[in-house]
Amino acid sequence: MNITLIGMPGAGKSSVGRILATQLGYEVVDFDREMEKVYKAPLQSLVDTWGDSLFIEREGAFAISVTEGRDNIIISPGGSIVYHSGAMNHLREHSSVAYLQAPLSLVEARIGTIPRGIIGLKAKTLADLFAERVPLYEHYAHQTFDANQDADAVANKIARAFS
């Protein structure tokens, strides 16, 4: 069994993923960190170099290649993975998908002003991206979890729901 965590940047995917992996004895596959290793550049630099469309295509292909044939992993993709339907359909087929639902105010507070490689942020506001992505997260999720709480509590709820 695999579990994929989706949600906005700052929803807690990386933090919850690490806790959940420890609880279940799984490995974490954090796409942002793994892509930085593979491409030897910070995520923001990759977004700046490739642009949004190419980044989404590469992230989607990466999602499929690093999860294909693997089991017992916690998958923590970037928030923009929902723009790649092929990757999301693959993740839904090969994992239980948990949407970490966080209010916009929490997302804003957690991400602050640090450049994070957020797809679409050059052309839209964070509120615009939030409004655009939430229906996609809801569409692809097998189950939704309230991320407006401690990461340990979120991880515990996901572990109970999917084990």
C-alpha positions in Angstrom: 0.0 0.0 0.0 1.1 3.6 -0.8 -0.3 6.9 0.4 -0.1 10.1 -1.6 -0.6 13.4 0.2 -1.9 16.3 -1.9 -2.8 19.9 -1.0 -1.6 23.4 -1.3 2.0 24.4 -0.5 2.2 24.9 3.2 -0.6 22.4 3.9 1.9 20.1 5.6 2.5 17.4 3.1 6.2 17.1 3.8 5.8 17.2 7.6 2.9 14.8 7.7 4.6 12.6 5.3 7.7 12.2 7.5 5.6 11.4 10.5 3.3 9.0 8.7 6.3 7.2 7.2 7.8 6.7 10.7 4.5 5.5 12.0 4.0 3.0 9.2 7.6 2.0 8.6 7.3 3.4 5.0 9.8 5.3 2.9 9.0 9.0 2.0 9.2 10.2 -1.5 9.2 14.0 -1.4 9.0 15.1 -5.0 10.3 18.6 -4.4 13.4 17.4 -2.6 13.9 14.5 -5.1 13.6 16.8 -8.1 16.2 19.2 -6.5 18.6 16.2 -6.1 18.1 14.9 -9.6 18.3 18.3 -11.4 20.9 19.7 -8.9 19.0 23.0 -8.5 16.6 24.5 -6.0 12.9 24.1 -7.0 12.4 27.8 -7.6 15.3 27.8 -10.0 13.7 24.9 -11.9 10.4 26.7 -12.1 12.2 29.9 -13.3 14.2 28.0 -15.9 11.5 25.7 -17.3 8.4 27.8 -16.8 5.1 26.5 -15.5 4.0 24.3 -18.3 7.3 22.4 -18.7 7.7 22.1 -15.0 4.2 20.5 -14.7 5.1 18.0 -17.5 8.4 17.1 -15.9 6.9 16.8 -12.5 4.2 14.5 -13.8 6.6 12.3 -15.6 8.8 12.2 -12.5 5.8 11.2 -10.4 5.1 8.2 -12.5 8.7 7.1 -12.8 9.6 7.3 -9.1 6.5 5.5 -7.9 6.0 2.9 -10.6 6.3 -0.6 -9.1 7.0 0.6 -5.6 5.1 -0.3 -2.4 5.1 1.0 1.2 5.9 4.6 0.3 4.4 7.9 1.4 4.3 10.1 -1.7 4.6 13.9 -1.1 4.3 15.7 -4.5 4.3 19.4 -5.0 1.0 21.2 -4.8 0.9 21.6 -8.6 0.8 17.8 -9.3 -3.0 18.1 -9.7 -2.5 20.0 -13.0 -1.1 16.7 -14.5 -4.1 14.4 -14.9 -1.9 11.5 -16.1 0.2 11.6 -13.0 -2.8 12.0 -10.7 -4.6 9.1 -12.3 -1.4 7.0 -11.8 -1.2 8.0 -8.2 -4.9 7.3 -7.6 -4.4 3.8 -9.1 -1.2 3.0 -7.1 -2.0 4.7 -3.8 -4.6 6.0 -1.4 -4.8 9.8 -2.0 -5.2 12.0 1.1 -6.1 15.7 0.5 -4.6 17.8 3.3 -7.3 20.6 3.4 -5.9 23.8 4.8 -7.6 27.2 4.8 -6.0 29.9 2.7 -5.1 31.9 5.8 -3.0 28.9 7.1 -1.4 28.4 3.7 -0.4 32.1 3.6 0.9 32.0 7.2 3.0 28.9 6.5 4.6 29.8 3.2 5.2 33.5 4.1 7.3 35.3 1.6 9.9 32.6 0.9 10.1 31.7 -2.8 9.0 28.1 -3.0 8.6 27.3 -6.6 4.8 27.7 -6.6 3.5 27.1 -10.1 1.3 29.9 -11.4 2.2 32.4 -8.7 3.8 34.7 -11.2 0.6 35.2 -13.1 -2.0 34.8 -10.3 -2.4 35.5 -6.6 -2.2 32.8 -4.0 -5.9 33.2 -3.5 -6.5 32.6 -7.2 -4.4 29.5 -7.2 -6.2 28.3 -4.1 -9.6 28.7 -5.7 -8.3 27.0 -8.9 -6.7 24.0 -7.1 -9.1 23.1 -4.4 -11.7 21.5 -6.8 -8.8 19.5 -8.3 -7.6 18.3 -4.9 -11.2 17.4 -4.0 -11.6 15.6 -7.3 -8.5 13.4 -7.0 -8.7 12.7 -3.2 -9.9 9.4 -1.9 -10.3 11.1 1.4 -10.0 14.6 2.8 -8.2 15.5 6.1 -8.3 18.8 8.1 -4.7 20.1 7.9 -5.5 23.0 10.3 -4.0 21.1 13.2 -0.8 19.5 14.5 1.0 17.4 11.9 1.1 14.4 14.3 -2.7 14.5 14.6 -3.1 14.6 10.8 -0.7 11.7 10.4 -2.6 9.7 13.0 -5.9 10.2 11.3 -4.5 9.3 7.9 -2.8 6.1 9.3 -6.1 5.0 10.9 -8.1 5.8 7.7 -5.8 3.9 5.3 -4.5 1.0 7.3 
